[in-house]
């Protein structure tokens, strides 16, 4: 009898898997179609645009320390409705955002008990999903805390897909064992089936399918989870991966611990037949909400920065005073004082420098080492940011002396403890009215909206490399044609570029040589988005750079109301437009020698007409045009 009951239960289980539940829902315009099923007892999804598949059937689910939520599941319902939101966020690519989405909450049971929801939101260019895990009680009736051991979350791309990816760095490598820091070169139009340097890829990840483009990333990550990466599991199969054990010098777990009920960060997919949805997406901020209110009305804008030209020796009192005078002459709001100021200037003289800056209408951003035991970076100030008491004491000193913000560098990975440190620094800084830039760091994941004092993060092979090696200068144009399509699509990017020096050296005679034009420098000031821009300009530019270029760099905004993609291809060329108020800036850069010309009211790339003047400028207007062999800037 017992064998018969066992056999019947197996048959019933098999029948339940045979008769799978499948739910289909679409974007508001009906063009993006998502299909979710529980076939075989394992949740799966598929994404199509029109009649073309962009994400093939791919796995969903989580493994917890007490329950496997990747198999043995039944989808009991899928509640489909609308989701709408409207918000203002002046620190990203678009200042006013209206969200119109289809929301589907797919509910799953295991062994007759409610275990997990998977919530999908689908806009006319994005698909996102997040897991909600329900409480489970132990024998004593207490609710279990959970550890998420892994995610099955996968992304299976169609045959014929090529990749545009940034390999994840090996932990505890690079300068002073500060890796990973999201600072490696992209591979372009590469074949699928690779796993970077053995550790997968950093977000965001761009793919070209036979039918269009797919950008995969994540958003909403805070101290309650880990920062993730994308791993390749053979062919075109990719999945979410957790941090590597060696990160943070081996301290802490690679798995997130959560209290139930809990929801995970969002997995995001942006897709389109062209690159326009990729460049223009706002999905990273659409899916999150503010964690706290701004403690004051934060202002944003341009600044100068001596370190990129003068390096460590420039962080002295006299040179920083000279840069304050330079920022004042440019009409800039700040100067970024970089590493070693604590020993080369000192706290007492820094107070004097802050007072001098205030008299000139210029505030200061100060560099800090994230410190702790996760790297060997010797630069100071150290021991100020990794623990609450010294951090808040330091921030109280900053507030007293009118310091605008901080640039915190040299983080140690993406484990939960490190994500909590990012959140703690931001939260404490807001208490004291201080803005925050991160360097040597992870990707921001919706942080502009979550943390109102967050400014930007590096998370890219940034301008410092132009000083360190001629190879970076030789590749500057190609890299500038990559970032607007990948890194800068999902979060503000603190690149620190736009120099008018011919050489990365204080005397402008020695050091690495810039290969790009002055127009190129103007174009990237618009092309790269961050609400606070510390440009790589130098005081000598007031006398040795073309005055039209200096004037443009005085006037260029850092806050944008609208962004539009015009044309381009990653690594080859990029043309886009940004609007500030009523004023449009149309900019383009090229790396492959394709000529860009503006004549008779039309912009042409090679023999192709890209746009006509009246697409952005009033009829009869005569915009100002700056052009050179590798760049073009058109503005009113």
Phi and psi in degrees as a GROMACS rama.xvg file:
@    title "Ramachandran Plot"
@    xaxis  label "Phi"
@    yaxis  label "Psi"
@TYPE xy
-63.8583  -41.2869  UNK-2
-63.3205  -37.4586  UNK-3
-64.3883  -43.6431  UNK-4
-63.3803  -40.663  UNK-5
-63.0056  -44.427  UNK-6
-62.4671  -42.1228  UNK-7
-62.5884  -40.878  UNK-8
-64.5801  -37.0217  UNK-9
-65.8277  -42.356  UNK-10
-62.4741  -44.7133  UNK-11
-60.5534  -42.0701  UNK-12
-63.0226  -44.5365  UNK-13
-63.9243  -40.2774  UNK-14
-63.058  -39.1221  UNK-15
-64.2298  -33.5236  UNK-16
-75.3137  -32.9533  UNK-17
-64.823  -45.1497  UNK-18
-89.7427  72.1526  UNK-19
-71.2197  150.527  UNK-20
-92.8731  130.285  UNK-21
-127.17  131.193  UNK-22
-122.791  139.41  UNK-23
-125.626  136.029  UNK-24
-145.945  162.601  UNK-25
-132.765  164.304  UNK-26
-66.2537  163.75  UNK-27
-54.3504  -33.8898  UNK-28
-86.9201  -0.406479  UNK-29
79.0494  2.65883  UNK-30
-87.6077  -36.5061  UNK-31
-91.8811  126.569  UNK-32
-120.986  128.623  UNK-33
-115.024  131.97  UNK-34
-118.983  126.988  UNK-35
-119.884  137.697  UNK-36
-143.992  167.004  UNK-37
-118.494  28.9984  UNK-38
-56.7209  131.093  UNK-39
72.7152  10.5135  UNK-40
81.016  5.65967  UNK-41
-118.991  128.556  UNK-42
-67.9197  140.032  UNK-43
-143.068  161.827  UNK-44
-146.562  163.903  UNK-45
-148.041  143.901  UNK-46
-126.71  129.701  UNK-47
-126.69  153.44  UNK-48
-122.434  113.701  UNK-49
64.1247  -128.574  UNK-50
-101.797  14.338  UNK-51
-109.281  134.65  UNK-52
-85.2705  124.953  UNK-53
-102.548  -36.2244  UNK-54
-123.17  115.37  UNK-55
-73.1348  172.847  UNK-56
-50.3109  121.644  UNK-57
-133.478  150.387  UNK-58
-76.7946  153.524  UNK-59
-129.804  165.818  UNK-60
122.336  168.096  UNK-61
-132.825  153.209  UNK-62
-111.814  119.191  UNK-63
-97.5162  167.223  UNK-64
-69.5451  -16.5199  UNK-65
-120.506  -2.29248  UNK-66
-160.579  139.412  UNK-67
-95.0839  112.853  UNK-68
-105.783  37.9829  UNK-69
-113.84  -13.9185  UNK-70
-149.15  167.401  UNK-71
71.8981  23.6317  UNK-72
-106.504  152.207  UNK-73
-126.539  128.763  UNK-74
-83.0651  111.848  UNK-75
-90.9968  -21.2992  UNK-76
-164.709  161.022  UNK-77
-145.825  99.582  UNK-78
-83.1271  113.391  UNK-79
-108.469  128.92  UNK-80
-155.017  -159.163  UNK-81
-110.423  149.394  UNK-82
-128.184  130.28  UNK-83
-133.966  144.307  UNK-84
-153.648  157.953  UNK-85
-148.7  128.93  UNK-86
-151.837  160.855  UNK-87
-113.373  133.06  UNK-88
-147.96  99.7599  UNK-89
-78.3037  -5.81658  UNK-90
-99.4599  12.164  UNK-91
-125.888  -163.266  UNK-92
-72.6502  -16.7836  UNK-93
-142.312  131.311  UNK-94
-85.4775  -30.669  UNK-95
-124.694  120.85  UNK-96
-121.431  130.659  UNK-97
-112.114  123.648  UNK-98
-104.014  123.635  UNK-99
-126.772  111.55  UNK-100
-140.83  156.093  UNK-101
-90.6421  132.07  UNK-102
-116.314  131.798  UNK-103
-127.965  123.819  UNK-104
-106.555  106.053  UNK-105
-94.5573  120.63  UNK-106
-103.359  133.85  UNK-107
-123.232  142.724  UNK-108
-120.149  155.665  UNK-109
-138.215  127.358  UNK-110
53.8621  37.2569  UNK-111
80.6054  2.59875  UNK-112
-113.901  139.648  UNK-113
-65.1025  126.502  UNK-114
-123.301  -39.417  UNK-115
-157.82  140.304  UNK-116
-109.918  146.558  UNK-117
-118.241  114.336  UNK-118
-96.7062  125.652  UNK-119
-108.765  140.127  UNK-120
-125.667  130.657  UNK-121
-127.144  114.345  UNK-122
-99.1923  -172.542  UNK-123
-76.8248  0.903679  UNK-124
-142.502  -4.91067  UNK-125
-134.403  151.143  UNK-126
-128.234  131.92  UNK-127
-137.584  148.577  UNK-128
-144.302  150.799  UNK-129
-142.071  147.432  UNK-130
-97.1343  138.38  UNK-131
-115.076  123.773  UNK-132
-106.737  130.907  UNK-133
-91.5247  154.986  UNK-134
-63.4009  149.621  UNK-135
-134.071  136.474  UNK-136
-100.123  149.558  UNK-137
-85.7524  -175.508  UNK-138
-63.3259  -26.3771  UNK-139
-84.1469  -2.45117  UNK-140
91.3657  -0.459728  UNK-141
-81.777  144.529  UNK-142
-73.016  130.636  UNK-143
-75.9579  137.782  UNK-144
-79.5759  155.497  UNK-145
-123.812  151.486  UNK-146
-118.5  125.832  UNK-147
-85.5311  108.761  UNK-148
-79.205  -30.4587  UNK-149
-168.386  162.591  UNK-150
-114.967  137.989  UNK-151
-82.9301  -9.7781  UNK-152
-43.7302  116.109  UNK-153
-128.236  165.852  UNK-154
-142.31  101.506  UNK-155
-98.6447  114.612  UNK-156
-88.4458  154.686  UNK-157
-67.0449  158.779  UNK-158
-61.2228  139.72  UNK-159
93.2018  3.77887  UNK-160
-73.8899  141.759  UNK-161
-116.606  163.992  UNK-162
-122.374  150.939  UNK-163
-131.367  91.4618  UNK-164
-132.171  153.892  UNK-165
-111.483  112.306  UNK-166
-62.4092  139.083  UNK-167
-70.4807  135.952  UNK-168
-78.2821  151.635  UNK-169
-72.0377  138.655  UNK-170
-64.8759  151.505  UNK-171
57.2469  40.7058  UNK-172
-126.375  -178.302  UNK-173
74.0014  -165.417  UNK-174
-56.9361  123.288  UNK-175
49.3799  31.4069  UNK-176
55.1791  43.7437  UNK-177
-94.8563  -4.41227  UNK-178
-74.8301  155.589  UNK-179
-83.573  146.961  UNK-180
-140.621  20.4249  UNK-181
58.9022  38.104  UNK-182
-126.705  62.2322  UNK-183
-127.943  164.275  UNK-184
-78.2491  148.476  UNK-185
-80.524  147.016  UNK-186
-97.559  134.003  UNK-187
-113.294  136.618  UNK-188
51.4883  40.7692  UNK-189
-88.6069  164.063  UNK-190
-80.2633  155.175  UNK-191
-74.2626  170.085  UNK-192
98.383  -0.872702  UNK-193
-101.507  162.543  UNK-194
-126.833  44.3082  UNK-195
63.6217  -132.226  UNK-196
-95.1079  23.0404  UNK-197
105.534  -7.03776  UNK-198
-122.171  16.9762  UNK-199
81.5528  -153.199  UNK-200
-135.651  149.683  UNK-201
-83.9238  149.111  UNK-202
-77.938  153.877  UNK-203
-81.0874  161.47  UNK-204
-123.165  125.889  UNK-205
-108.216  137.125  UNK-206
-131.712  143.516  UNK-207
-109.667  112.288  UNK-208
-93.0587  168.887  UNK-209
-59.6089  -18.6825  UNK-210
-108.849  -8.50103  UNK-211
163.948  -144.188  UNK-212
-127.762  146.939  UNK-213
-135.466  128.963  UNK-214
-115.221  124.423  UNK-215
-113.441  131.946  UNK-216
-156.306  -164.307  UNK-217
-145.18  159.311  UNK-218
-151.862  161.964  UNK-219
85.4784  10.6815  UNK-220
-76.5295  130.33  UNK-221
-137.969  -158.055  UNK-222
-70.3665  -2.60288  UNK-223
-92.0522  3.60429  UNK-224
-150.871  -173.064  UNK-225
-109.179  157.097  UNK-226
-80.8851  137.54  UNK-227
-110.781  171.302  UNK-228
-135.057  178.634  UNK-229
-113.697  124.684  UNK-230
-107.8  143.378  UNK-231
-97.547  133.489  UNK-232
-114.59  28.6353  UNK-233
104.007  133.929  UNK-234
61.1793  -134.289  UNK-235
-99.6522  25.9253  UNK-236
-97.7732  118.061  UNK-237
-124.261  150.354  UNK-238
-147.012  164.014  UNK-239
-68.4624  133.573  UNK-240
-122.413  146.44  UNK-241
-87.2412  172.066  UNK-242
-58.676  166.4  UNK-243
-90.17  144.68  UNK-244
-57.2557  -32.3779  UNK-245
-76.8111  -11.4724  UNK-246
-58.9855  153.344  UNK-247
58.2028  34.6605  UNK-248
59.8557  28.5313  UNK-249
84.5359  -0.0461114  UNK-250
-78.5554  135.051  UNK-251
85.3963  166.017  UNK-252
-88.9304  154.148  UNK-253
-86.0127  -7.69052  UNK-254
-107.87  141.995  UNK-255
-80.2639  137.988  UNK-256
-100.701  130.875  UNK-257
-135.828  150.513  UNK-258
-97.3177  141.203  UNK-259
-97.9795  148.668  UNK-260
-72.0272  156.054  UNK-261
-152.391  153.376  UNK-262
-119.708  143.547  UNK-263
-85.5573  166.95  UNK-264
-59.3334  164.371  UNK-265
-86.6929  139.017  UNK-266
-94.4145  127.984  UNK-267
-118.597  141.868  UNK-268
-132.482  118.283  UNK-269
-109.606  132.46  UNK-270
-140.703  152.77  UNK-271
-171.267  159.646  UNK-272
-71.4344  -26.1742  UNK-273
-119.488  -178.699  UNK-274
-84.4723  -4.48933  UNK-275
-57.5104  -48.1608  UNK-276
-60.5041  -32.4309  UNK-277
-67.0847  -50.4801  UNK-278
-68.1978  -35.7718  UNK-279
-94.3318  -5.34868  UNK-280
-60.0634  145.132  UNK-281
-119.833  18.5427  UNK-282
-60.1525  -31.9389  UNK-283
-59.0533  -34.4325  UNK-284
-99.6926  -19.3352  UNK-285
-63.5639  -28.7159  UNK-286
-94.7679  -2.00361  UNK-287
-120.804  170.086  UNK-288
-133.326  159.141  UNK-289
-61.4538  138.894  UNK-290
-82.6481  -25.6884  UNK-291
-158.98  167.303  UNK-292
-84.4855  146.233  UNK-293
-62.5624  134.934  UNK-294
-76.0289  -14.3437  UNK-295
-157.677  174.296  UNK-296
-83.0945  94.1713  UNK-297
-68.848  141.337  UNK-298
-112.228  159.902  UNK-299
-136.181  171.895  UNK-300
154.789  -158.613  UNK-301
-97.2779  159.362  UNK-302
-156.311  172.957  UNK-303
-115.164  170.943  UNK-304
-161.195  111.834  UNK-305
-77.4672  -28.5017  UNK-306
-62.3981  -36.9375  UNK-307
-62.7631  -28.2885  UNK-308
-98.6371  -45.491  UNK-309
-99.2922  -8.13551  UNK-310
57.201  -160.334  UNK-311
-53.6347  -42.415  UNK-312
-60.3163  -20.9301  UNK-313
-75.4165  -12.0151  UNK-314
-83.2369  63.7524  UNK-315
-127.919  165.422  UNK-316
-58.7871  -49.5043  UNK-317
-65.3184  -41.3482  UNK-318
-69.2681  -38.2145  UNK-319
-68.8454  -32.6481  UNK-320
-65.0554  -39.3625  UNK-321
-63.4791  -38.3086  UNK-322
-71.8711  -30.4347  UNK-323
-63.3719  -44.0457  UNK-324
-61.1751  -38.8422  UNK-325
-65.603  -45.5175  UNK-326
-61.1587  -40.5743  UNK-327
-62.4085  -40.9145  UNK-328
-66.2779  -30.3633  UNK-329
-85.9775  -8.5014  UNK-330
76.7931  22.7653  UNK-331
-86.761  156.976  UNK-332
-93.3775  -11.8178  UNK-333
-153.645  165.82  UNK-334
-129.849  133.577  UNK-335
-93.7305  115.885  UNK-336
-95.6151  116.877  UNK-337
-88.7723  -161.756  UNK-338
-56.8437  153.052  UNK-339
77.6303  8.81031  UNK-340
-63.9066  -26.6272  UNK-341
-65.0955  -30.6293  UNK-342
-102.463  -30.6338  UNK-343
-90.4423  -15.5288  UNK-344
-121.91  -50.4506  UNK-345
90.8231  158.089  UNK-346
-67.2801  -40.7152  UNK-347
-65.1372  -44.5781  UNK-348
-71.2889  -27.5737  UNK-349
-66.6561  -36.4746  UNK-350
-62.4538  -40.0187  UNK-351
-65.3743  -40.5609  UNK-352
-64.2768  -40.45  UNK-353
-63.395  -39.5058  UNK-354
-65.8648  -39.7674  UNK-355
-64.5719  -43.0624  UNK-356
-59.589  -43.308  UNK-357
-60.5499  -38.1175  UNK-358
-65.8123  -21.6146  UNK-359
-100.96  1.11051  UNK-360
76.342  25.3038  UNK-361
-124.903  126.869  UNK-362
-98.8262  174.537  UNK-363
-119.143  142.22  UNK-364
-107.774  135.69  UNK-365
-115.996  137.69  UNK-366
-81.3845  142.379  UNK-367
-138.6  146.838  UNK-368
-79.6307  134.803  UNK-369
-63.9428  -27.1331  UNK-370
62.4475  -150.112  UNK-371
78.8959  -169.565  UNK-372
-102.444  22.8955  UNK-373
-100.952  0.256384  UNK-374
-156.126  175.431  UNK-375
-109.36  11.4875  UNK-376
-59.1533  123.344  UNK-377
-87.8574  -12.5112  UNK-378
-64.9939  140.978  UNK-379
-106.226  169.373  UNK-380
-68.8545  136.045  UNK-381
-114.536  161.163  UNK-382
69.6086  19.8822  UNK-383
-111.152  -20.2547  UNK-384
-114.567  -12.0332  UNK-385
-89.5394  -11.0492  UNK-386
-134.695  149.637  UNK-387
-62.7805  -49.3272  UNK-388
-62.0436  -53.45  UNK-389
-65.4328  -31.3459  UNK-390
-64.979  -46.861  UNK-391
-69.9515  -32.4532  UNK-392
-64.7098  -43.8453  UNK-393
-64.068  -40.696  UNK-394
-69.677  -32.0041  UNK-395
-64.4892  -39.7903  UNK-396
-62.9413  -42.0892  UNK-397
-61.8086  -46.3514  UNK-398
-60.2929  -42.6457  UNK-399
-60.4125  -33.0251  UNK-400
-101.931  10.8512  UNK-401
72.4159  24.611  UNK-402
-68.2956  132.174  UNK-403
-76.4514  -40.8258  UNK-404
-166.272  179.383  UNK-405
-130.845  152.14  UNK-406
-118.972  109.906  UNK-407
-104.443  130.363  UNK-408
-123.508  165.636  UNK-409
63.3631  62.4422  UNK-410
-85.0536  175.573  UNK-411
-122.413  18.3978  UNK-412
133.117  -163.621  UNK-413
-121.191  16.8812  UNK-414
-65.4177  165.204  UNK-415
-60.0273  -38.3712  UNK-416
-62.4336  -35.1183  UNK-417
-75.3506  -37.6172  UNK-418
-63.7141  -34.4383  UNK-419
-66.9806  -35.5822  UNK-420
-64.1986  -44.1237  UNK-421
-54.0343  -47.8231  UNK-422
-65.5754  -39.9952  UNK-423
-64.5954  -42.2526  UNK-424
-62.1363  -45.9714  UNK-425
-62.9727  -44.3083  UNK-426
-65.6128  -46.9633  UNK-427
-62.727  -42.4982  UNK-428
-61.2391  -38.7101  UNK-429
-62.8421  -35.9598  UNK-430
-57.7005  -28.8993  UNK-431
-108.211  11.8527  UNK-432
69.5606  36.6709  UNK-433
-115.031  133.675  UNK-434
-85.1527  157.3  UNK-435
-132.449  130.073  UNK-436
-116.303  137.657  UNK-437
-109.857  141.774  UNK-438
-133.509  161.844  UNK-439
52.6076  50.3345  UNK-440
-140.96  -176.656  UNK-441
-84.4305  174.551  UNK-442
-74.9342  136.302  UNK-443
-69.9137  139.719  UNK-444
-126.088  76.9365  UNK-445
77.52  17.7412  UNK-446
-74.3442  -24.0489  UNK-447
-59.192  -38.5424  UNK-448
-87.6769  -34.512  UNK-449
-69.1361  -38.4175  UNK-450
-126.286  101.196  UNK-451
-64.6937  -15.4533  UNK-452
-97.2557  2.21075  UNK-453
-73.8284  132.972  UNK-454
-102.709  -59.3105  UNK-455
-169.457  168.754  UNK-456
-132.713  155.506  UNK-457
-73.3237  -83.1808  UNK-458
49.7783  43.4609  UNK-459
-164.847  158.859  UNK-460
-76.1451  89.8187  UNK-461
-91.1188  -168.567  UNK-462
-65.0163  -24.4461  UNK-463
-55.8821  -30.2285  UNK-464
-68.8379  -22.2718  UNK-465
-67.3293  -29.2601  UNK-466
-77.9398  -38.0871  UNK-467
-77.0116  -26.3171  UNK-468
-155.429  141.087  UNK-469
-64.7012  -28.6992  UNK-470
-58.7928  -37.9692  UNK-471
-67.1563  -37.0308  UNK-472
-66.0421  -40.3366  UNK-473
-63.9338  -30.1291  UNK-474
-99.2768  8.04468  UNK-475
-59.7329  -44.3685  UNK-476
-64.5396  -42.4195  UNK-477
-62.4835  -43.9906  UNK-478
-64.2671  -37.0415  UNK-479
-64.3754  -24.5109  UNK-480
-88.046  5.18694  UNK-481
-106.272  -49.5492  UNK-482
-58.4781  -37.6674  UNK-483
-65.1256  -20.4517  UNK-484
-93.7072  -15.59  UNK-485
-130.724  -85.2272  UNK-486
-56.3788  -46.9333  UNK-487
-80.6679  -3.3038  UNK-488
-71.4962  -28.2198  UNK-489
-111.665  -5.57836  UNK-490
-173.848  155.128  UNK-491
-59.1314  138.282  UNK-492
-120.115  116.149  UNK-493
-89.0014  88.3185  UNK-494
-88.2386  -38.0833  UNK-495
72.516  38.8997  UNK-496
-104.73  -145.703  UNK-497
61.2166  65.3216  UNK-498
-96.8534  150.098  UNK-499
-109.835  0.9153  UNK-500
-70.0703  147.883  UNK-501
-81.1392  -24.5375  UNK-502
-133.778  146.536  UNK-503
-85.2651  74.1902  UNK-504
-160.77  148.895  UNK-505
-58.9002  -34.8066  UNK-506
-85.6016  -3.23166  UNK-507
56.6887  27.7235  UNK-508
-124.346  -24.6589  UNK-509
-123.836  -179.466  UNK-510
87.2955  -171.085  UNK-511
-65.5284  152.12  UNK-512
-108.187  127.724  UNK-513
-71.0382  130.783  UNK-514
-98.9643  -10.1206  UNK-515
-94.9641  165.826  UNK-516
-87.9084  171.41  UNK-517
-65.8769  -35.1438  UNK-518
-63.9409  -37.1215  UNK-519
-58.1176  -43.7827  UNK-520
-60.2654  -41.1142  UNK-521
-64.6954  -42.6091  UNK-522
-63.0016  -42.7324  UNK-523
-70.4587  -22.6859  UNK-524
-62.5322  -26.2542  UNK-525
-95.8933  -39.8714  UNK-526
-63.0231  -42.2726  UNK-527
-90.8948  124.748  UNK-528
-101.416  125.751  UNK-529
-161.171  138.203  UNK-530
-71.1215  -21.9752  UNK-531
-120.975  121.486  UNK-532
-117.702  114.681  UNK-533
-97.4435  97.9035  UNK-534
-75.0907  157.512  UNK-535
-87.9704  33.1951  UNK-536
-78.4606  162.23  UNK-537
-135.564  154.763  UNK-538
-53.9593  -32.0325  UNK-539
-64.6522  -19.1277  UNK-540
-65.0434  -21.8754  UNK-541
-62.8287  -23.2522  UNK-542
-113.912  -25.3414  UNK-543
-111.118  -1.43172  UNK-544
-104.931  154.286  UNK-545
-57.8061  135.503  UNK-546
-66.5153  -29.3105  UNK-547
-65.1419  -34.2182  UNK-548
-72.2664  -42.5521  UNK-549
-62.0841  -43.0707  UNK-550
-63.7066  -41.0047  UNK-551
-60.5029  -43.3699  UNK-552
-69.4939  -21.8336  UNK-553
-72.1602  -36.8782  UNK-554
-93.2611  -22.5921  UNK-555
-61.8117  133.988  UNK-556
-76.9214  167.02  UNK-557
-120.402  -6.19142  UNK-558
-111.129  131.427  UNK-559
-122.718  142.967  UNK-560
-97.0964  -22.229  UNK-561
-157.674  146.14  UNK-562
-132.405  133.605  UNK-563
-131.777  133.444  UNK-564
-81.4533  136.188  UNK-565
-107.767  -55.3567  UNK-566
-168.137  163.316  UNK-567
151.442  176.45  UNK-568
-152.265  131.318  UNK-569
-54.9231  125.259  UNK-570
88.3124  -8.04513  UNK-571
-112.895  -59.2392  UNK-572
-159.244  159.904  UNK-573
-147.523  128.794  UNK-574
-128.513  124.476  UNK-575
-146.012  167.105  UNK-576
-129.005  141.344  UNK-577
-129.055  144.765  UNK-578
-117.271  132.421  UNK-579
-120.793  113.577  UNK-580
64.2505  -122.807  UNK-581
-100.214  2.14492  UNK-582
-101.775  126.85  UNK-583
-97.4082  144.167  UNK-584
-122.972  115.792  UNK-585
-105.435  121.901  UNK-586
-131.713  151.257  UNK-587
-147.291  145.202  UNK-588
-132.33  150.07  UNK-589
-133.105  146.617  UNK-590
-121.556  -10.1289  UNK-591
-108.433  13.2465  UNK-592
83.4205  -0.856137  UNK-593
-66.0765  120.887  UNK-594
-71.9359  141.066  UNK-595
-115.916  125.361  UNK-596
-132.184  141.361  UNK-597
-116.405  113.837  UNK-598
-151.744  143.151  UNK-599
54.0328  39.971  UNK-600
74.8126  15.0081  UNK-601
-132.404  143.43  UNK-602
-101.349  125.525  UNK-603
-119.382  139.504  UNK-604
-113.951  114.113  UNK-605
62.906  -123.73  UNK-606
-101.013  2.46013  UNK-607
-97.3783  130.76  UNK-608
-81.1132  121.714  UNK-609
-91.4208  -47.845  UNK-610
-157.667  158.058  UNK-611
-100.603  154.419  UNK-612
-54.027  -42.2713  UNK-613
-72.2622  -0.542743  UNK-614
-69.7896  -25.8429  UNK-615
-130.132  -24.0714  UNK-616
-117.895  147.681  UNK-617
-61.3642  146.394  UNK-618
-59.4281  131.896  UNK-619
88.6143  -6.9979  UNK-620
-75.0332  157.817  UNK-621
-124.19  87.99  UNK-622
-68.4075  158.279  UNK-623
-82.0397  133.029  UNK-624
-122.456  124.661  UNK-625
-111.192  128.601  UNK-626
-143.572  152.925  UNK-627
-154.666  -173.042  UNK-628
-67.7541  -25.4801  UNK-629
-121.409  4.90783  UNK-630
-161.424  160.059  UNK-631
-145.957  142.777  UNK-632
-133.849  127.495  UNK-633
-127.426  125.974  UNK-634
-151.671  164.675  UNK-635
